[in-house]
Amino acid sequence: MRKKTTPAPFAAGATTLVAGGTSVVGDIHFAGNLEVEGHITGNIKADDGADARVRILPQGRVVGDITVPVVVINGRIEGNIYSNHQVELAAKAVVDGNLHYCLIEIEKGAQVNGNFVHQGQAAPESATPSEESAPVAAEEVALDKA
């Protein structure tokens, strides 16, 4: 089995740490790097157009959606993941939710209880969840065929 030689690169900017034993309740908006060893109950979202990376460490847990270009998981996620660049699932990763990705790497032992949804190399906003985008797209298709 081939071992990975280079980890996902750090994003430009500052690094924020949610340390072990720390619990955060509420949404987190950030740019740069976010390292999670504690628990977050809320959504994690990178600032629009930001070069950002989130890394969930083995003791880390997130209950909420993650919308970040580069996502590295070795902990537990209960929510959907939206990445417009790269997702890495390490051996101890557990994801209960859907995974939207462009590039993906999965190590033996990682678990995903949900769907894999491949995104083409598109603009960042195409990888973010939107309640209005699906119905509008369906109406546009119906109008084009008429």
MONORMO-V420437 format. One line per field, one symbol per residue. phi: phi as a letter, one per 20 degrees, with the letter a starting at -180 (. if undefined). burial: b if it has 9 or more other C-alpha atoms within 8 Angstrom, else e. A space follows every 50 residues. Layout:
phi->???
burial->???
This chain:
phi->.fefdcfgffffofddddfgndcddpfddbcndcdddedcdqedcfggme ecbdceegefbcdqedcbgdcccccdcdredccecbccdegefccdrecd bdcbccegofccdrdecfdffcfgffeefbfeffffffffffffff
burial->eeeeeeeeeebeeeeeebebebbeeebeebbbbbbbbbbbbbbbbbeeee bbbbbbbbbbbbbbbbbbbbbbbbbbbbbbbbbbbbbbbbbbbbbbbbbb bbebebeeebebbbeeeebeeeebeebbeeeeeeeeeeeeeeeeee
